[in-house]
Amino acid sequence: MSVIVPTKSINRLDSLFVAGGKLFIICLLILGVLLPLLAIFWRGFTPDISQGGGFQAAIDLFTSANFLWLVGNSISVSLSVAVITVPLAYLFAYALHRTLIPFKSLWRGISLLPLLAPSMLPGIALVYLFGNQGLLRSLLTESIYGYWGLVLGEVIYTFPHALMILLSALSMSDARLFDAASSLGASSWRTFRSVTWSSSRHGIFAALCLVFTLTITDFGIPVVVGGDYQVLALEAYKAVLGQQQFGRGALIGMLLLLPALLTFGVDVWLRKRQRDAMSSRAQFYLPKANFQRDTLYLIFVMLICALFLLVFGTAVYSSFIQFWPYNLSFSLRHYNFEGLPGGWLAYTNSIILAFYTATIGCFLIFMGAYLIEKTASHSWLNNLLRMLSFVPMAVPGLVLGLGYVFFFNLPNNPLNFLYGSMVLLVLCSIAHFFTTAYMTASTALRQLDKEFEAASLSLKAPLYRHFWRITIPLCLPALLDIYRYLFVSAMTTVSAAIFLYSPDTILAAVAVLNMDDAGNIGGAAAMSTLILTTSAGVSILLSIASQGVLRRTQAWHQREAKQ
């Protein structure tokens, strides 16, 4: 027997669900993003010499010869990486979208391997390959420790990030434009310039900005293969953890916000332009067979994937070696994690962090996107929540971590007890990866017809019940993508967490960095291997486990497609 809930009761419950949910997520973003950012500016510009030193200290730092040298190094490496990575990623994306090469899913999966490991892993692999005792040391005329080591490591690290943007850009071309070009007798090169380039150039520019920002704010690879070639991100890391110069770290952190803010602004502008440029009548483009073209692109794709397999395979292989390169017999001694307090505690903590970040974050972020997209009441809360949801995209992990140090580590802060706890690490991880997950959820929700909510209201069903029973099952594919993204990101993150852990909450990615600093590169490779295999394993298990669930929850869609 069904129970009919009175209309007034429904309205009260809906109001509590909508307004309470929006206010809770707004408070979460204020606490997790805005207040730490304000703490950075306060620490950087406070006149107290024991804190930041004020504007005079900032002027002295930004005009010093050493600082200008660091800026020059960072810009040089970042520009080089962007110029190398984006063309390679564009050709790779073009091969996947505009050719008929075989095994596209396999090549795409291999190309995304860097997303499943901490940023230090490419650097560790490069040491085993091209270091002083590397297998391929004779192939290089210069040492891997320095400029070229940074460039090569960052290219591998940033490649999948650029690839995902370019895959999206190339998927938006209208097949009718290609048909028109063909009927007019345009050459392949002319068609590329007039159609493909014009539709994807915005994505190329966005990828350039993103790669530049990721490189200039990363300190994992510089720690491993930077050598004497110092960069800004590494200087901020050393200033806070090594030298306890918090004011210097805050000033560098504020400077590192600039490229991220530029990337954010470019992304917002390009999204608007791209949306305006797309037609609702656009047709999906299907490439035609071309043996010569497909063969050349297949060779290129295989070379890129072979490089990735060589790099990551070397790191995994070295973790099982007794003593590189003198004793190559099989051994598990690196998995004892000698010199790491707690041993396997770091790996266990990372799994705990990833689980709670993915589980809590997935629900909160999806609910926030639902409240924005599907409820019209409290419009001022909608606008505020939408604005705050995009702020984390403009904040690099390194800067966010510094902000958490300056805010939560204040003795007078009533939340000071959270510092060093797993709760704070979960909060930081959710805040750090909020925007990408929110955009995924928002895109999925906008595809649902508003008649679902209208039917629910006409039946006088509470909105929260509709959200739980209708919206979540329909958007399950997007929810699974968000869960996978949050889990893998929390498993591999190091930029923010490096400042926030305690001996009891040390994480696997942080342990990789610490073991590499201590010279235990074998242990660092072993821990990186655990992170890589865990991220890949969870991703595969989620994909397999979701098939049956998706068949049930998406049965209506499959029947519609058959009809």
VEXDREN-2710 file (C-alpha; in Angstrom, 1 decimal):
% VEXDREN-2710
k/r/px/py/pz
1/MET/0.0/0.0/0.0
2/SER/1.5/3.3/-1.0
3/VAL/1.6/6.3/1.3
4/ILE/0.5/9.7/-0.1
5/VAL/2.6/12.5/1.3
6/PRO/0.7/15.8/1.8
7/THR/1.7/18.6/-0.5
8/LYS/2.8/20.9/2.3
9/SER/5.1/18.2/3.6
10/ILE/6.5/17.6/0.2
11/ASN/7.2/21.3/-0.2
12/ARG/9.0/21.5/3.1
13/LEU/11.1/18.4/2.3
14/ASP/11.9/19.7/-1.1
15/SER/12.9/23.1/0.2
16/LEU/15.1/21.6/2.8
17/PHE/16.7/19.3/0.2
18/VAL/17.3/22.1/-2.4
19/ALA/18.3/25.0/-0.1
20/GLY/20.1/22.8/2.4
21/GLY/22.0/21.0/-0.3
22/LYS/23.1/24.1/-2.1
23/LEU/24.2/25.8/1.1
24/PHE/26.1/22.8/2.3
25/ILE/28.1/22.5/-1.0
26/ILE/28.7/26.3/-1.0
27/CYS/30.1/26.1/2.5
28/LEU/32.3/23.1/1.4
29/LEU/33.8/25.1/-1.5
30/ILE/34.3/28.2/0.6
31/LEU/36.1/26.1/3.3
32/GLY/37.9/23.9/0.8
33/VAL/39.0/26.5/-1.8
34/LEU/38.3/30.2/-1.1
35/LEU/39.5/30.4/2.5
36/PRO/42.8/28.6/1.8
37/LEU/43.4/30.9/-1.2
38/LEU/42.7/34.0/0.9
39/ALA/45.2/32.6/3.5
40/ILE/47.9/32.5/0.7
41/PHE/47.3/36.2/-0.1
42/TRP/47.2/37.1/3.6
43/ARG/50.5/35.2/4.3
44/GLY/52.2/36.7/1.2
45/PHE/51.3/40.3/1.8
46/THR/51.0/40.7/5.5
47/PRO/53.5/43.3/6.7
48/ASP/54.8/41.1/9.6
49/ILE/58.3/40.0/8.5
50/SER/57.8/36.7/10.3
51/GLN/54.9/35.9/8.1
52/GLY/55.3/37.2/4.5
53/GLY/57.0/40.6/4.8
54/GLY/54.5/42.6/2.8
55/PHE/54.9/44.3/-0.6
56/GLN/58.5/45.1/-0.1
57/ALA/59.4/41.5/0.5
58/ALA/57.4/40.6/-2.7
59/ILE/59.3/43.2/-4.7
60/ASP/62.6/42.0/-3.4
61/LEU/61.8/38.4/-4.3
62/PHE/60.4/39.1/-7.7
63/THR/63.3/41.3/-8.8
64/SER/66.1/39.1/-7.4
65/ALA/68.5/37.5/-9.9
66/ASN/67.9/34.0/-8.5
67/PHE/64.1/34.3/-8.8
68/LEU/64.3/35.6/-12.4
69/TRP/66.5/32.7/-13.2
70/LEU/63.9/30.3/-11.8
71/VAL/61.1/32.1/-13.8
72/GLY/63.2/31.8/-17.0
73/ASN/63.8/28.1/-16.4
74/SER/60.2/27.4/-15.7
75/ILE/58.9/29.3/-18.8
76/SER/61.6/27.7/-21.0
77/VAL/60.7/24.1/-19.9
78/SER/56.9/24.8/-20.0
79/LEU/57.0/26.3/-23.5
80/SER/59.2/23.5/-24.8
81/VAL/56.9/20.8/-23.4
82/ALA/53.8/22.5/-24.8
83/VAL/55.3/22.9/-28.3
84/ILE/56.4/19.2/-28.3
85/THR/53.4/17.6/-26.6
86/VAL/50.4/19.3/-28.4
87/PRO/51.5/18.5/-32.0
88/LEU/52.2/14.9/-31.0
89/ALA/48.9/14.6/-29.1
90/TYR/47.1/16.2/-32.1
91/LEU/48.5/13.7/-34.5
92/PHE/47.5/10.9/-32.1
93/ALA/44.0/12.2/-31.7
94/TYR/43.7/12.7/-35.5
95/ALA/44.7/9.0/-36.0
96/LEU/42.0/7.9/-33.5
97/HIS/39.2/10.1/-35.0
98/ARG/40.1/10.6/-38.7
99/THR/41.6/7.3/-39.8
100/LEU/40.7/3.6/-39.9
101/ILE/43.7/2.3/-38.0
102/PRO/42.9/-1.0/-36.1
103/PHE/42.8/-1.5/-32.3
104/LYS/41.9/2.1/-31.5
105/SER/40.7/1.2/-28.0
106/LEU/44.1/-0.4/-27.2
107/TRP/46.1/2.5/-28.4
108/ARG/43.9/5.0/-26.5
109/GLY/44.2/2.9/-23.3
110/ILE/48.0/2.8/-23.6
111/SER/48.2/6.6/-24.2
112/LEU/46.3/7.2/-20.9
113/LEU/48.7/5.3/-18.8
114/PRO/50.3/8.5/-17.3
115/LEU/47.0/9.3/-15.7
116/LEU/47.1/6.2/-13.6
117/ALA/50.5/6.9/-12.0
118/PRO/52.0/9.7/-10.0
119/SER/53.9/12.3/-12.0
120/MET/57.2/11.1/-10.6
121/LEU/57.0/7.7/-12.3
122/PRO/58.1/9.0/-15.8
123/GLY/61.1/10.6/-14.1
124/ILE/62.0/7.4/-12.2
125/ALA/61.7/5.4/-15.5
126/LEU/64.0/7.9/-17.2
127/VAL/66.6/7.4/-14.5
128/TYR/66.6/3.7/-15.1
129/LEU/66.8/4.2/-18.9
130/PHE/69.1/7.1/-19.3
131/GLY/70.6/7.8/-15.9
132/ASN/74.3/7.3/-15.0
133/GLN/73.7/3.6/-14.9
134/GLY/70.7/3.4/-17.3
135/LEU/70.2/0.7/-19.9
136/LEU/70.2/3.3/-22.8
137/ARG/72.7/5.8/-21.3
138/SER/74.9/5.5/-24.4
139/LEU/72.2/6.9/-26.6
140/LEU/72.4/10.3/-25.0
141/THR/75.2/12.8/-25.3
142/GLU/74.0/14.8/-22.3
143/SER/72.9/13.9/-18.8
144/ILE/69.3/13.1/-18.2
145/TYR/69.4/15.3/-15.1
146/GLY/68.5/18.8/-16.2
147/TYR/66.6/20.6/-19.0
148/TRP/66.1/17.7/-21.4
149/GLY/65.2/15.2/-18.6
150/LEU/62.5/17.7/-17.4
151/VAL/61.2/18.2/-20.9
152/LEU/61.0/14.5/-21.8
153/GLY/59.4/13.6/-18.4
154/GLU/56.8/16.4/-18.6
155/VAL/55.9/15.5/-22.2
156/ILE/55.1/11.9/-21.1
157/TYR/53.2/13.3/-18.0
158/THR/51.1/15.9/-19.9
159/PHE/50.5/13.9/-23.1
160/PRO/47.1/12.3/-22.1
161/HIS/45.8/15.6/-20.7
162/ALA/46.3/17.3/-24.1
163/LEU/45.0/14.2/-25.9
164/MET/41.7/14.3/-24.1
165/ILE/41.1/17.9/-25.1
166/LEU/42.1/17.3/-28.7
167/LEU/40.0/14.1/-29.0
168/SER/37.0/16.2/-27.9
169/ALA/37.9/19.0/-30.4
170/LEU/38.2/16.6/-33.3
171/SER/35.0/14.9/-32.5
172/MET/33.0/18.0/-33.2
173/SER/33.5/18.3/-37.0
174/ASP/30.4/18.2/-39.2
175/ALA/30.5/15.5/-41.9
176/ARG/28.5/17.8/-44.2
177/LEU/31.5/20.2/-44.5
178/PHE/33.8/17.3/-45.6
179/ASP/31.2/16.3/-48.2
180/ALA/30.9/19.9/-49.5
181/ALA/34.7/20.2/-49.7
182/SER/34.9/16.9/-51.6
183/SER/32.1/17.9/-54.1
184/LEU/34.0/21.2/-54.8
185/GLY/37.2/19.2/-55.6
186/ALA/39.2/20.5/-52.6
187/SER/42.5/18.7/-52.0
188/SER/43.2/16.9/-48.7
189/TRP/45.4/19.7/-47.5
190/ARG/42.9/22.4/-48.4
191/THR/40.1/20.4/-46.6
192/PHE/42.3/20.1/-43.5
193/ARG/43.0/23.8/-43.4
194/SER/39.5/24.9/-44.1
195/VAL/37.5/22.3/-42.1
196/THR/39.6/20.3/-39.6
197/TRP/41.9/23.1/-38.5
198/SER/39.2/25.7/-38.2
199/SER/37.0/23.4/-36.0
200/SER/39.9/22.2/-33.8
201/ARG/42.1/25.3/-33.4
202/HIS/40.3/26.4/-30.2
203/GLY/41.0/23.0/-28.7
204/ILE/44.7/23.2/-29.7
205/PHE/45.0/26.6/-28.0
206/ALA/43.3/25.2/-24.9
207/ALA/45.6/22.2/-24.9
208/LEU/48.7/24.5/-25.2
209/CYS/47.5/26.5/-22.2
210/LEU/46.8/23.4/-20.1
211/VAL/50.1/21.7/-20.9
212/PHE/52.0/24.9/-20.0
213/THR/50.1/25.2/-16.7
214/LEU/50.6/21.6/-15.8
215/THR/54.3/21.8/-16.5
216/ILE/55.0/25.0/-14.7
217/THR/53.1/23.9/-11.5
218/ASP/54.5/20.3/-11.4
219/PHE/57.4/19.6/-9.0
220/GLY/57.3/15.8/-9.1
221/ILE/59.5/15.3/-12.2
222/PRO/61.8/18.2/-11.3
223/VAL/62.5/16.5/-8.0
224/VAL/63.6/13.3/-9.7
225/VAL/65.4/14.5/-12.8
226/GLY/65.7/18.2/-12.4
227/GLY/69.3/18.1/-11.2
228/ASP/70.7/21.7/-11.0
229/TYR/68.1/23.0/-13.3
230/GLN/65.7/24.5/-10.7
231/VAL/62.1/25.6/-11.4
232/LEU/59.5/27.7/-9.6
233/ALA/57.3/24.8/-8.4
234/LEU/60.3/23.0/-6.9
235/GLU/61.4/26.2/-5.2
236/ALA/58.0/26.6/-3.6
237/TYR/58.1/23.0/-2.4
238/LYS/61.6/23.5/-0.9
239/ALA/60.7/26.9/0.6
240/VAL/57.8/25.5/2.7
241/LEU/59.0/22.0/3.6
242/GLY/62.8/22.3/3.4
243/GLN/63.5/25.9/4.6
244/GLN/60.2/26.8/6.5
245/GLN/60.1/30.1/4.5
246/PHE/56.3/30.2/4.4
247/GLY/56.2/33.8/3.1
248/ARG/58.4/32.9/0.1
249/GLY/56.3/29.9/-0.6
250/ALA/53.1/32.0/-0.5
251/LEU/54.5/34.5/-3.0
252/ILE/55.6/31.9/-5.4
253/GLY/52.2/30.2/-5.0
254/MET/50.5/33.4/-6.0
255/LEU/52.7/33.7/-9.0
256/LEU/51.9/30.2/-10.1
257/LEU/48.2/31.1/-10.0
258/LEU/48.6/33.3/-13.0
259/PRO/49.1/30.7/-15.7
260/ALA/46.3/28.6/-14.2
261/LEU/43.9/31.7/-14.2
262/LEU/44.9/32.3/-17.8
263/THR/44.1/28.7/-18.7
264/PHE/40.8/28.9/-16.9
265/GLY/39.8/32.1/-18.7
266/VAL/40.8/30.7/-22.1
267/ASP/38.8/27.5/-21.4
268/VAL/35.7/29.5/-20.5
269/TRP/36.0/31.6/-23.6
270/LEU/36.7/28.7/-25.9
271/ARG/33.8/26.7/-24.6
272/LYS/31.4/29.5/-25.4
273/ARG/32.9/29.9/-28.9
274/GLN/32.7/26.2/-29.5
275/ARG/29.1/25.9/-28.4
276/ASP/28.1/28.8/-30.5
277/ALA/29.9/27.3/-33.5
278/MET/28.2/23.9/-33.4
279/SER/25.0/23.3/-35.3
280/SER/22.1/21.1/-34.0
281/ARG/22.0/19.5/-37.4
282/ALA/25.7/18.5/-37.5
283/GLN/26.4/14.9/-38.7
284/PHE/28.9/12.5/-37.3
285/TYR/32.0/12.2/-39.6
286/LEU/33.1/8.7/-40.7
287/PRO/36.6/8.5/-42.3
288/LYS/37.1/6.7/-45.5
289/ALA/39.7/4.0/-46.1
290/ASN/43.1/5.2/-47.2
291/PHE/45.8/2.6/-47.0
292/GLN/48.8/4.9/-47.2
293/ARG/47.4/7.4/-44.7
294/ASP/46.3/4.7/-42.3
295/THR/49.6/2.9/-42.4
296/LEU/51.6/6.0/-41.6
297/TYR/49.3/6.9/-38.7
298/LEU/49.4/3.4/-37.4
299/ILE/53.2/3.5/-37.4
300/PHE/53.2/6.8/-35.5
301/VAL/50.6/5.6/-33.0
302/MET/52.6/2.4/-32.4
303/LEU/55.8/4.4/-31.8
304/ILE/54.1/6.6/-29.2
305/CYS/52.6/3.7/-27.5
306/ALA/55.9/1.8/-27.6
307/LEU/57.6/4.7/-25.9
308/PHE/54.9/4.7/-23.1
309/LEU/55.2/0.9/-22.7
310/LEU/59.0/1.2/-22.5
311/VAL/58.9/3.9/-19.9
312/PHE/56.2/2.4/-17.7
313/GLY/57.4/-1.1/-18.3
314/THR/60.9/-0.2/-17.2
315/ALA/59.6/1.3/-14.0
316/VAL/57.6/-1.8/-13.2
317/TYR/60.4/-4.2/-14.2
318/SER/63.0/-2.3/-12.1
319/SER/60.8/-2.7/-9.0
320/PHE/61.4/-6.5/-9.2
321/ILE/65.2/-6.3/-9.7
322/GLN/67.6/-7.2/-6.9
323/PHE/70.2/-4.5/-7.6
324/TRP/70.1/-2.4/-10.7
325/PRO/72.0/-2.8/-13.0
326/TYR/74.5/-5.2/-11.5
327/ASN/72.2/-8.0/-10.3
328/LEU/69.1/-8.3/-12.5
329/SER/67.7/-11.4/-10.7
330/PHE/64.0/-11.3/-9.5
331/SER/63.4/-10.0/-6.0
332/LEU/60.6/-8.5/-3.9
333/ARG/62.9/-6.7/-1.5
334/HIS/61.9/-3.3/-2.8
335/TYR/58.4/-4.0/-1.7
336/ASN/59.6/-4.1/1.9
337/PHE/59.9/-0.3/1.6
338/GLU/63.0/-0.1/3.6
339/GLY/63.5/3.3/5.2
340/LEU/59.8/4.2/4.9
341/PRO/58.1/4.4/8.3
342/GLY/55.1/2.2/8.5
343/GLY/56.0/0.3/5.3
344/TRP/52.7/-0.5/3.6
345/LEU/50.8/2.0/5.6
346/ALA/51.2/4.6/2.9
347/TYR/49.6/2.4/0.3
348/THR/46.8/1.5/2.6
349/ASN/46.2/5.2/3.4
350/SER/46.0/6.0/-0.3
351/ILE/43.4/3.4/-0.9
352/ILE/41.4/4.8/2.0
353/LEU/41.8/8.3/0.7
354/ALA/40.8/7.3/-2.8
355/PHE/37.7/5.4/-1.6
356/TYR/36.3/8.2/0.6
357/THR/37.2/10.9/-1.9
358/ALA/35.4/8.9/-4.7
359/THR/32.4/7.9/-2.6
360/ILE/31.7/11.1/-0.8
361/GLY/32.9/13.4/-3.6
362/CYS/30.8/11.6/-6.3
363/PHE/27.6/12.0/-4.3
364/LEU/28.2/15.6/-3.3
365/ILE/29.3/16.8/-6.7
366/PHE/26.5/15.1/-8.6
367/MET/24.0/16.4/-6.1
368/GLY/25.4/19.9/-6.5
369/ALA/25.2/19.7/-10.3
370/TYR/21.6/18.3/-10.0
371/LEU/20.5/21.2/-7.8
372/ILE/22.0/23.7/-10.2
373/GLU/20.7/22.2/-13.4
374/LYS/17.3/20.9/-12.3
375/THR/16.0/23.4/-9.7
376/ALA/15.1/27.0/-10.3
377/SER/14.4/28.1/-6.8
378/HIS/16.9/30.2/-4.9
379/SER/18.5/31.4/-8.1
380/TRP/21.1/33.5/-6.2
381/LEU/22.3/30.3/-4.6
382/ASN/22.5/28.7/-8.1
383/ASN/24.6/31.5/-9.4
384/LEU/26.9/31.4/-6.4
385/LEU/27.3/27.6/-6.5
386/ARG/28.0/27.6/-10.2
387/MET/30.7/30.3/-9.8
388/LEU/32.3/28.5/-6.9
389/SER/32.2/25.2/-8.8
390/PHE/34.6/26.5/-11.4
391/VAL/37.1/28.1/-9.0
392/PRO/39.1/24.8/-8.3
393/MET/39.9/24.5/-12.0
394/ALA/42.0/27.7/-11.8
395/VAL/43.9/26.6/-8.7
396/PRO/46.9/24.2/-9.1
397/GLY/47.3/21.5/-6.6
398/LEU/50.6/22.9/-5.3
399/VAL/48.9/26.3/-4.6
400/LEU/45.9/24.7/-3.0
401/GLY/48.1/22.6/-0.7
402/LEU/50.0/25.8/0.3
403/GLY/46.7/27.5/1.1
404/TYR/45.7/24.6/3.3
405/VAL/49.0/24.9/5.3
406/PHE/48.5/28.6/5.8
407/PHE/44.8/28.3/6.8
408/PHE/44.3/25.0/8.7
409/ASN/47.7/25.2/10.4
410/LEU/46.9/28.5/12.1
411/PRO/47.0/28.1/15.9
412/ASN/43.9/30.3/16.3
413/ASN/41.9/28.4/13.7
414/PRO/39.2/26.3/15.5
415/LEU/39.7/23.8/12.6
416/ASN/43.4/23.4/13.4
417/PHE/42.8/19.9/14.8
418/LEU/42.1/18.7/11.2
419/TYR/45.6/19.4/10.1
420/GLY/47.4/16.2/9.2
421/SER/44.2/14.1/9.4
422/MET/42.6/11.9/6.7
423/VAL/39.5/14.1/6.9
424/LEU/41.5/17.1/5.7
425/LEU/43.1/15.1/2.9
426/VAL/39.7/13.9/1.7
427/LEU/38.4/17.5/1.8
428/CYS/41.4/18.8/-0.1
429/SER/41.1/16.0/-2.8
430/ILE/37.4/16.6/-3.3
431/ALA/37.9/20.4/-3.6
432/HIS/40.9/19.9/-5.9
433/PHE/39.1/17.7/-8.4
434/PHE/35.7/19.3/-8.0
435/THR/35.4/21.1/-11.3
436/THR/36.1/18.3/-13.8
437/ALA/33.7/16.0/-12.0
438/TYR/31.1/18.8/-11.8
439/MET/31.3/19.5/-15.6
440/THR/30.9/15.7/-16.3
441/ALA/27.8/15.5/-14.1
442/SER/26.3/18.8/-15.4
443/THR/26.7/17.6/-19.0
444/ALA/24.9/14.3/-18.3
445/LEU/22.1/16.1/-16.4
446/ARG/21.5/18.6/-19.2
447/GLN/20.8/15.6/-21.5
448/LEU/17.8/14.6/-19.4
449/ASP/14.4/16.0/-20.4
450/LYS/12.8/18.4/-18.0
451/GLU/9.6/16.4/-18.3
452/PHE/11.0/13.9/-15.8
453/GLU/10.9/16.5/-13.0
454/ALA/7.5/17.8/-14.3
455/ALA/6.0/14.3/-14.1
456/SER/7.4/13.8/-10.6
457/LEU/5.8/17.1/-9.5
458/SER/2.5/16.2/-11.0
459/LEU/2.5/13.0/-9.0
460/LYS/3.4/15.0/-5.9
461/ALA/6.5/12.9/-5.3
462/PRO/9.2/14.5/-3.2
463/LEU/12.1/15.9/-5.3
464/TYR/14.7/14.0/-3.3
465/ARG/12.9/10.7/-4.0
466/HIS/12.9/11.6/-7.7
467/PHE/16.6/12.4/-7.5
468/TRP/17.4/9.0/-5.9
469/ARG/15.1/6.8/-7.9
470/ILE/15.1/8.3/-11.3
471/THR/17.9/10.7/-11.9
472/ILE/20.8/8.7/-10.4
473/PRO/19.9/5.5/-12.3
474/LEU/19.6/7.4/-15.6
475/CYS/22.9/9.1/-15.1
476/LEU/24.7/6.1/-13.8
477/PRO/27.3/6.0/-16.7
478/ALA/28.4/9.6/-15.8
479/LEU/28.4/8.7/-12.1
480/LEU/30.7/5.8/-12.8
481/ASP/33.0/8.0/-14.8
482/ILE/33.1/10.5/-12.0
483/TYR/33.8/7.8/-9.4
484/ARG/36.6/6.4/-11.5
485/TYR/38.1/9.9/-12.1
486/LEU/38.0/10.8/-8.4
487/PHE/39.5/7.5/-7.3
488/VAL/42.4/7.5/-9.7
489/SER/43.1/11.2/-9.1
490/ALA/43.1/10.8/-5.3
491/MET/45.3/7.7/-5.7
492/THR/48.0/9.5/-7.8
493/THR/47.8/13.0/-6.3
494/VAL/50.9/14.5/-4.6
495/SER/51.0/18.2/-5.3
496/ALA/48.5/19.2/-2.6
497/ALA/48.9/16.3/-0.3
498/ILE/52.7/16.8/0.1
499/PHE/52.0/19.6/2.6
500/LEU/49.1/18.0/4.6
501/TYR/50.0/14.5/5.7
502/SER/51.2/13.3/9.1
503/PRO/53.2/10.2/9.9
504/ASP/49.9/8.3/10.4
505/THR/48.4/9.6/7.1
506/ILE/51.3/9.4/4.8
507/LEU/50.2/8.6/1.2
508/ALA/51.7/6.3/-1.4
509/ALA/52.5/9.1/-3.9
510/VAL/54.1/11.1/-1.1
511/ALA/56.1/8.1/-0.1
512/VAL/57.4/7.8/-3.7
513/LEU/58.7/11.3/-3.4
514/ASN/60.3/10.7/0.0
515/MET/62.0/7.5/-1.0
516/ASP/63.4/9.1/-4.2
517/ASP/64.8/12.0/-2.0
518/ALA/66.4/9.4/0.2
519/GLY/68.0/7.6/-2.7
520/ASN/65.7/4.5/-2.5
521/ILE/64.7/4.7/-6.2
522/GLY/63.9/1.0/-6.2
523/GLY/61.4/1.5/-3.4
524/ALA/60.0/4.5/-5.2
525/ALA/59.5/2.4/-8.4
526/ALA/57.8/-0.3/-6.3
527/MET/55.3/2.1/-4.7
528/SER/54.7/3.7/-8.1
529/THR/54.0/0.3/-9.5
530/LEU/51.4/-0.4/-6.8
531/ILE/49.7/2.9/-7.5
532/LEU/49.7/2.2/-11.3
533/THR/48.3/-1.3/-11.0
534/THR/45.7/-0.3/-8.4
535/SER/44.4/2.6/-10.5
536/ALA/44.3/0.4/-13.6
537/GLY/42.7/-2.5/-11.7
538/VAL/40.0/-0.4/-10.1
539/SER/39.2/1.2/-13.5
540/ILE/38.9/-2.2/-15.2
541/LEU/36.8/-3.6/-12.3
542/LEU/34.4/-0.7/-12.4
543/SER/34.0/-1.1/-16.2
544/ILE/33.3/-4.8/-15.9
545/ALA/31.0/-4.5/-12.8
546/SER/29.0/-1.7/-14.4
547/GLN/28.0/-3.6/-17.5
548/GLY/25.2/-5.6/-15.8
549/VAL/24.0/-2.5/-13.9
550/LEU/24.0/-0.4/-17.0
551/ARG/22.0/-3.0/-18.9
552/ARG/19.3/-2.8/-16.3
553/THR/19.2/0.9/-15.7
554/GLN/19.6/1.8/-19.4
555/ALA/17.2/-0.8/-20.7
556/TRP/14.8/1.9/-21.8
557/HIS/17.4/3.6/-23.9
558/GLN/18.4/0.3/-25.5
559/ARG/14.8/-0.5/-26.4
560/GLU/14.5/3.0/-27.9
561/ALA/17.6/2.5/-30.0
562/LYS/16.3/-0.8/-31.4
563/GLN/13.0/0.8/-32.3
END
